[in-house]
Amino acid sequence: MKKVYFKTFGCRTNQFDTQVMISKIGECQVAKDESDSDVVVVNSCTVTNGADSSVRQYISSLKRKNPNIKVILAGCGSHSKGEELFNDGAVFGVMGHSEKEKISELISREERFYEIGDLNHIDTTIVENFVGKSRAFIKIQEGCDFECSYCIIPSVRGRARSHGIDTILEQIRLLASNGFGEFVLTGTNMGSYGKDIGLSLATLLKRISNIRGVRRVRLGSLEPIQIDSEMLELLYEPWMAKHLHIALQHTSDKMLKIMNRRNVFHSDIKLLEKVSEAGYAIGTDFIVGHPGEGEIEWSEAIERIKELPLTHIHAFTYSKRDGTSSATMKNETVNGTVAKARHMELTDIIKNKNLIFRKNNMKNLDILLESGKDSLYKGYDQYYNAIDVKSDADLKGNWIIADCMEVGDEKNWLKY
């Protein structure tokens, strides 16, 4: 029996795709590490040149340790770098997004293969379990119709297309019956769900909330323009995780225009204030050091950041991505040392905002403990704040309610 190890790079969507592949490997066995495997499937990320480099370095390290191991490249990198890696002999096979459900047959091949498929496919696989997870990731759509100047994802994931609502609901029913209580909805551009099939994200959420066993629904990243009045009404539902990740990318209107974004600051701040008033923690993405970000733009951006009710941030220092319009821009470039300092300034501000938020929100924390070792368990509350719990009891996968805990610089602590 062949042993297959899955290495996943990148986003939650990739994590879901890995689970789809695991569910389709047939008679093969999932290996716990690379050294105990016959085949390694690399579910790759290609969002930056650095992501491509990380994937290539990982593959090179595999081949150095075991020159005979079969490496199969999957994920977004198969569409951007797959042909190059295949022609270089770095990988045994390349499979595109549309080929995931054929993985059993591909693994069994004795001859090298390049099966890139197309970018119009929508998965129909029902994932009944998530290996090694306490919460389930549910992919509800594929692709993106946005054309942000720095982003290559639409060209490797395709145009926005929604998964069928019946498939999504059936998947959640099965996972809930298998003991999962928290569901994280994800997709390439999740907020576009339903636009092509006459539905909306809010409609899907209402249907999910009626499924027995669903305790909490957490949303992946949303674009500001995708949060309409129907979505805002759902913020007060008890099954909604009290955290939204709203992708701003910047707070300077000049930079947003350069990035070809669809949001502007005066609308963003109004939206975030409404979400905050509903008792939510709010996260965002922010790109630091994009071409054109001079001192004036940065000063404006950082002052605006101070105004926003943000509690979490996923900050990136701009990394050139070949194949995007940003990579060809002749605007003022940002020195690496300057970009690093700006990144630190930004994250320090949000870190302090998060600390204040945690101190002010210590009652009725609903915590799912996801992992544990040596009586120390790690999990997240409804606000997506990390919590460490010390307990002699086996709490992995359990829910607990807490009202008082020690607040640290990075996370909260509790002895249970």
C-alpha positions as CSV (number, residue, x, y, z in Angstrom):
1,M,0.0,0.0,0.0
2,K,1.4,3.4,-1.0
3,K,2.0,6.0,1.7
4,V,1.2,9.6,0.7
5,Y,2.3,12.7,2.6
6,F,0.5,16.0,2.0
7,K,2.4,19.3,2.4
8,T,0.2,22.3,2.3
9,F,1.4,25.9,1.7
10,G,-0.7,29.0,1.9
11,C,-4.3,29.8,2.7
12,R,-7.3,28.1,4.2
13,T,-8.6,27.3,0.7
14,N,-5.5,25.2,0.2
15,Q,-6.2,23.5,3.5
16,F,-9.6,22.5,2.3
17,D,-8.3,21.3,-1.1
18,T,-5.8,19.1,0.8
19,Q,-8.7,17.5,2.6
20,V,-10.5,16.9,-0.7
21,M,-7.4,15.1,-2.0
22,I,-7.1,13.1,1.2
23,S,-10.7,11.9,0.9
24,K,-9.9,10.7,-2.7
25,I,-6.7,8.7,-2.3
26,G,-8.5,5.4,-2.3
27,E,-6.4,2.5,-1.1
28,C,-3.4,4.6,-0.3
29,Q,-2.5,5.5,3.3
30,V,-1.8,9.1,4.6
31,A,1.8,9.3,5.9
32,K,2.6,11.3,9.0
33,D,5.8,12.7,7.6
34,E,7.9,12.8,4.4
35,S,10.4,10.3,5.5
36,D,7.7,7.6,5.8
37,S,6.1,8.2,2.4
38,D,6.3,6.9,-1.1
39,V,4.7,10.0,-2.6
40,V,4.7,13.6,-1.5
41,V,1.9,15.8,-2.8
42,V,2.8,19.5,-2.5
43,N,-0.2,21.7,-2.4
44,S,1.5,24.9,-3.3
45,C,1.0,28.7,-2.9
46,T,2.1,31.2,-5.6
47,V,0.9,34.5,-4.1
48,T,4.4,36.0,-4.1
49,N,7.8,35.2,-5.7
50,G,8.8,34.3,-2.1
51,A,6.0,31.7,-2.0
52,D,7.3,30.1,-5.2
53,S,10.8,30.0,-3.7
54,S,9.6,28.3,-0.5
55,V,7.8,25.6,-2.5
56,R,10.9,25.1,-4.7
57,Q,13.2,24.9,-1.7
58,Y,10.9,22.4,0.0
59,I,10.9,20.2,-3.1
60,S,14.7,20.4,-3.4
61,S,15.1,19.4,0.2
62,L,12.9,16.3,-0.4
63,K,15.0,15.3,-3.4
64,R,18.3,15.7,-1.5
65,K,17.0,13.4,1.3
66,N,15.5,10.9,-1.0
67,P,16.3,11.2,-4.8
68,N,13.8,8.5,-5.6
69,I,10.8,10.0,-3.9
70,K,7.9,10.9,-6.2
71,V,6.8,14.5,-5.8
72,I,3.5,15.7,-7.2
73,L,2.9,19.4,-7.5
74,A,-0.7,20.6,-6.8
75,G,-2.2,24.0,-5.9
76,C,-1.8,27.4,-7.4
77,G,1.9,26.9,-8.1
78,S,1.0,24.2,-10.5
79,H,-0.5,26.8,-12.8
80,S,2.3,29.4,-12.5
81,K,5.4,27.3,-12.1
82,G,4.3,23.7,-12.8
83,E,5.6,23.5,-16.4
84,E,9.0,24.8,-15.4
85,L,9.4,22.4,-12.5
86,F,8.2,19.5,-14.6
87,N,10.6,20.3,-17.4
88,D,13.4,20.7,-14.9
89,G,12.7,17.2,-13.6
90,A,12.1,18.6,-10.1
91,V,8.7,16.9,-9.8
92,F,7.3,13.6,-11.0
93,G,3.9,15.0,-11.8
94,V,1.9,18.2,-12.0
95,M,-1.9,18.4,-11.3
96,G,-4.1,21.5,-11.7
97,H,-7.0,22.5,-9.4
98,S,-9.5,20.6,-11.6
99,E,-7.7,17.3,-11.2
100,K,-7.9,17.0,-7.3
101,E,-10.7,14.5,-7.4
102,K,-8.6,12.2,-9.8
103,I,-5.7,12.0,-7.3
104,S,-6.0,8.3,-6.7
105,E,-5.5,7.6,-10.4
106,L,-2.7,10.1,-10.7
107,I,-0.8,8.7,-7.7
108,S,-0.9,5.2,-9.2
109,R,0.8,6.3,-12.5
110,E,4.2,4.9,-13.3
111,E,5.0,7.4,-15.9
112,R,5.5,11.2,-15.3
113,F,2.5,13.3,-16.0
114,Y,1.5,16.9,-16.5
115,E,-2.3,17.3,-16.0
116,I,-3.0,20.9,-15.6
117,G,-6.8,20.7,-16.4
118,D,-8.8,24.0,-16.5
119,L,-9.8,26.9,-14.3
120,N,-13.6,26.4,-14.7
121,H,-14.0,23.3,-12.4
122,I,-16.1,23.3,-9.3
123,D,-15.5,20.5,-6.7
124,T,-18.4,18.2,-5.9
125,T,-16.6,16.1,-3.3
126,I,-18.2,15.9,0.1
127,V,-15.5,16.0,2.8
128,E,-16.7,14.0,5.8
129,N,-13.8,14.6,8.1
130,F,-10.8,16.9,8.6
131,V,-7.6,15.0,9.6
132,G,-6.0,16.5,12.7
133,K,-8.5,19.4,13.0
134,S,-11.0,20.5,15.6
135,R,-12.8,22.9,13.3
136,A,-13.8,22.4,9.7
137,F,-12.9,24.5,6.7
138,I,-15.7,24.7,4.1
139,K,-14.8,26.1,0.7
140,I,-17.9,27.8,-0.8
141,Q,-16.5,29.3,-4.0
142,E,-13.5,29.4,-6.4
143,G,-11.8,32.2,-8.2
144,C,-12.0,36.0,-8.2
145,D,-13.3,38.7,-10.6
146,F,-11.2,41.5,-9.0
147,E,-8.2,42.8,-10.7
148,C,-6.0,44.1,-7.9
149,S,-2.6,45.2,-9.4
150,Y,-0.5,43.2,-7.0
151,C,-2.4,39.9,-7.3
152,I,-1.8,36.9,-9.5
153,I,-4.5,34.7,-8.0
154,P,-7.3,35.2,-10.6
155,S,-4.9,33.9,-13.3
156,V,-4.2,30.7,-11.3
157,R,-7.7,30.2,-9.7
158,G,-9.9,31.4,-12.5
159,R,-13.0,33.6,-12.4
160,A,-15.4,33.6,-9.5
161,R,-17.8,30.7,-9.4
162,S,-19.9,29.4,-6.5
163,H,-20.2,25.9,-5.2
164,G,-23.7,24.5,-5.1
165,I,-25.6,25.3,-1.9
166,D,-26.9,21.7,-1.5
167,T,-23.3,20.3,-1.6
168,I,-22.1,22.9,1.0
169,L,-25.0,22.1,3.3
170,E,-24.7,18.4,3.0
171,Q,-21.0,18.6,3.8
172,I,-21.7,20.6,6.9
173,R,-24.4,18.2,8.0
174,L,-22.0,15.3,7.7
175,L,-19.2,17.1,9.5
176,A,-21.5,18.2,12.3
177,S,-22.7,14.6,12.8
178,N,-19.0,13.7,13.1
179,G,-18.6,16.1,16.0
180,F,-17.4,19.3,14.4
181,G,-19.1,22.4,15.9
182,E,-17.1,25.3,14.3
183,F,-17.1,25.8,10.6
184,V,-14.8,28.3,8.8
185,L,-16.1,29.4,5.4
186,T,-13.5,30.1,2.9
187,G,-12.9,30.7,-0.8
188,T,-10.7,32.7,-3.2
189,N,-13.0,35.7,-2.9
190,M,-15.6,34.4,-0.4
191,G,-17.9,37.4,-0.4
192,S,-18.7,36.9,-4.1
193,Y,-20.6,33.7,-3.2
194,G,-23.9,33.3,-4.9
195,K,-23.6,36.1,-7.5
196,D,-23.5,33.6,-10.3
197,I,-26.3,31.4,-9.1
198,G,-28.8,33.9,-7.8
199,L,-28.0,33.6,-4.1
200,S,-26.0,35.5,-1.5
201,L,-23.6,34.8,1.3
202,A,-26.2,35.9,3.8
203,T,-28.7,33.4,2.4
204,L,-26.1,30.6,2.7
205,L,-25.3,31.6,6.3
206,K,-29.0,31.5,7.3
207,R,-29.3,28.0,5.9
208,I,-26.1,26.8,7.6
209,S,-27.4,28.1,11.0
210,N,-30.4,25.8,10.8
211,I,-28.2,22.6,10.7
212,R,-28.2,20.6,13.9
213,G,-24.8,20.7,15.6
214,V,-23.5,23.9,14.2
215,R,-22.3,25.9,17.1
216,R,-20.2,28.6,15.5
217,V,-19.6,29.9,11.9
218,R,-16.5,31.8,11.3
219,L,-16.0,33.7,8.0
220,G,-12.8,34.0,6.0
221,S,-11.8,37.2,4.4
222,L,-14.4,39.6,3.0
223,E,-14.1,42.6,0.8
224,P,-15.6,45.8,2.2
225,I,-18.0,46.3,-0.7
226,Q,-19.3,42.8,-0.1
227,I,-20.7,43.5,3.3
228,D,-24.2,44.8,2.6
229,S,-27.2,45.5,4.9
230,E,-28.3,41.8,4.9
231,M,-24.9,40.8,6.1
232,L,-24.8,43.5,8.8
233,E,-28.1,42.2,10.2
234,L,-26.5,38.8,10.7
235,L,-23.8,40.2,13.0
236,Y,-26.1,39.9,16.0
237,E,-26.9,36.2,15.5
238,P,-25.5,34.1,18.3
239,W,-23.9,31.5,16.0
240,M,-21.7,34.0,14.3
241,A,-18.1,34.2,15.5
242,K,-17.6,37.7,16.7
243,H,-14.7,38.4,14.4
244,L,-14.7,39.6,10.8
245,H,-11.6,39.8,8.6
246,I,-12.3,42.7,6.2
247,A,-9.5,43.1,3.6
248,L,-8.7,46.8,3.3
249,Q,-5.1,46.4,2.0
250,H,-4.3,50.1,2.6
251,T,-5.8,53.2,4.1
252,S,-4.4,55.8,1.7
253,D,-6.9,56.5,-1.1
254,K,-4.0,57.2,-3.5
255,M,-2.5,53.8,-2.7
256,L,-5.9,52.1,-3.1
257,K,-6.2,53.5,-6.5
258,I,-2.7,52.5,-7.5
259,M,-3.5,48.9,-6.3
260,N,-6.7,49.0,-8.4
261,R,-8.8,48.3,-5.3
262,R,-12.6,48.8,-5.1
263,N,-12.7,50.3,-1.6
264,V,-12.0,53.9,-0.3
265,F,-11.3,55.0,3.2
266,H,-14.4,57.1,3.9
267,S,-16.6,54.1,3.3
268,D,-14.2,51.7,5.0
269,I,-14.3,53.6,8.3
270,K,-18.1,53.8,8.4
271,L,-18.3,50.1,7.8
272,L,-15.8,49.1,10.4
273,E,-17.4,51.3,13.0
274,K,-20.8,49.6,12.3
275,V,-19.1,46.2,12.7
276,S,-17.3,47.3,15.9
277,E,-20.6,48.6,17.4
278,A,-22.0,45.1,17.0
279,G,-19.3,43.9,19.4
280,Y,-16.9,42.4,16.9
281,A,-13.2,42.1,16.7
282,I,-12.0,43.2,13.3
283,G,-9.0,42.0,11.3
284,T,-7.6,43.2,8.0
285,D,-4.9,42.6,5.4
286,F,-2.5,45.4,4.8
287,I,0.3,45.7,2.2
288,V,3.3,47.8,3.3
289,G,5.8,49.2,0.8
290,H,3.9,48.8,-2.4
291,P,5.3,51.0,-5.3
292,G,4.1,54.5,-4.9
293,E,4.0,54.5,-1.1
294,G,6.0,57.6,-0.3
295,E,6.3,59.3,3.1
296,I,3.2,61.4,2.5
297,E,1.1,58.3,1.7
298,W,2.5,56.4,4.7
299,S,1.9,59.2,7.2
300,E,-1.7,59.5,6.0
301,A,-2.2,55.7,6.1
302,I,-0.8,55.3,9.6
303,E,-2.9,58.1,11.0
304,R,-6.0,56.5,9.5
305,I,-5.0,53.1,11.0
306,K,-5.1,54.8,14.4
307,E,-8.7,55.8,13.8
308,L,-10.0,52.4,12.8
309,P,-11.4,49.9,15.4
310,L,-9.0,47.1,14.3
311,T,-7.9,44.3,16.6
312,H,-6.0,41.9,14.2
313,I,-3.8,42.4,11.2
314,H,-2.2,40.3,8.5
315,A,0.4,42.7,7.3
316,F,2.6,42.0,4.3
317,T,5.7,43.7,3.2
318,Y,5.2,44.1,-0.5
319,S,6.9,41.4,-2.5
320,K,7.1,41.7,-6.3
321,R,5.0,39.1,-8.1
322,D,6.0,38.4,-11.7
323,G,3.0,38.5,-14.0
324,T,1.2,41.3,-12.1
325,S,0.8,45.0,-13.1
326,S,2.4,46.1,-9.8
327,A,5.6,44.3,-10.9
328,T,6.0,46.7,-13.8
329,M,5.2,49.9,-12.0
330,K,7.7,52.7,-12.2
331,N,6.3,54.5,-9.2
332,E,8.6,55.4,-6.3
333,T,9.9,52.1,-4.8
334,V,10.2,51.6,-1.1
335,N,13.6,50.7,0.4
336,G,13.5,47.4,2.2
337,T,14.7,48.8,5.5
338,V,12.0,51.5,5.4
339,A,9.3,49.0,4.5
340,K,10.4,46.8,7.5
341,A,10.2,49.8,9.9
342,R,6.8,50.7,8.5
343,H,5.6,47.1,9.0
344,M,6.8,47.2,12.6
345,E,5.1,50.5,13.3
346,L,1.8,49.2,11.8
347,T,1.8,45.9,13.7
348,D,2.7,47.5,17.0
349,I,-0.3,49.8,16.7
350,I,-2.7,46.9,16.1
351,K,-1.0,44.8,18.8
352,N,-1.8,47.5,21.3
353,K,-5.4,47.8,20.0
354,N,-5.8,44.0,20.4
355,L,-4.4,44.1,24.0
356,I,-7.0,46.8,24.9
357,F,-9.8,44.8,23.2
358,R,-8.9,41.6,25.2
359,K,-8.8,43.5,28.5
360,N,-12.3,44.9,27.7
361,N,-13.8,41.6,26.5
362,M,-13.2,38.9,29.2
363,K,-16.7,37.7,29.9
364,N,-18.4,34.6,28.4
365,L,-15.5,33.7,26.2
366,D,-16.5,30.7,24.1
367,I,-13.3,28.8,23.5
368,L,-12.7,25.8,21.2
369,L,-9.5,24.1,22.2
370,E,-7.9,22.8,19.1
371,S,-4.6,21.2,20.2
372,G,-2.9,20.1,23.4
373,K,0.3,18.7,24.8
374,D,1.7,18.2,28.3
375,S,-1.5,19.6,29.9
376,L,-1.3,22.8,27.8
377,Y,-4.1,23.3,25.4
378,K,-4.4,26.0,22.7
379,G,-7.5,27.4,21.1
380,Y,-9.4,30.5,20.0
381,D,-12.4,32.4,21.5
382,Q,-15.2,33.9,19.5
383,Y,-13.1,37.0,18.8
384,Y,-10.3,35.0,17.2
385,N,-8.0,35.7,20.1
386,A,-5.5,33.0,21.0
387,I,-5.9,31.4,24.4
388,D,-3.7,28.9,26.3
389,V,-5.4,26.7,28.9
390,K,-3.6,24.7,31.5
391,S,-5.5,21.6,32.6
392,D,-4.8,18.1,33.8
393,A,-8.0,16.9,32.0
394,D,-8.0,16.0,28.3
395,L,-9.6,19.0,26.7
396,K,-8.5,18.6,23.1
397,G,-11.4,19.3,20.8
398,N,-13.6,20.5,23.7
399,W,-15.5,23.8,24.2
400,I,-15.2,25.7,27.4
401,I,-16.7,29.0,28.7
402,A,-14.4,31.3,30.6
403,D,-15.1,34.6,32.4
404,C,-11.7,35.6,33.8
405,M,-8.2,35.0,32.7
406,E,-4.7,36.4,32.6
407,V,-4.2,38.8,29.7
408,G,-0.7,38.6,28.2
409,D,0.9,40.7,25.5
410,E,0.2,38.1,22.8
411,K,-2.6,35.9,24.1
412,N,-4.8,35.1,27.2
413,W,-4.0,32.4,29.7
414,L,-6.3,30.3,31.8
415,K,-6.0,27.6,34.4
416,Y,-9.0,25.3,34.1
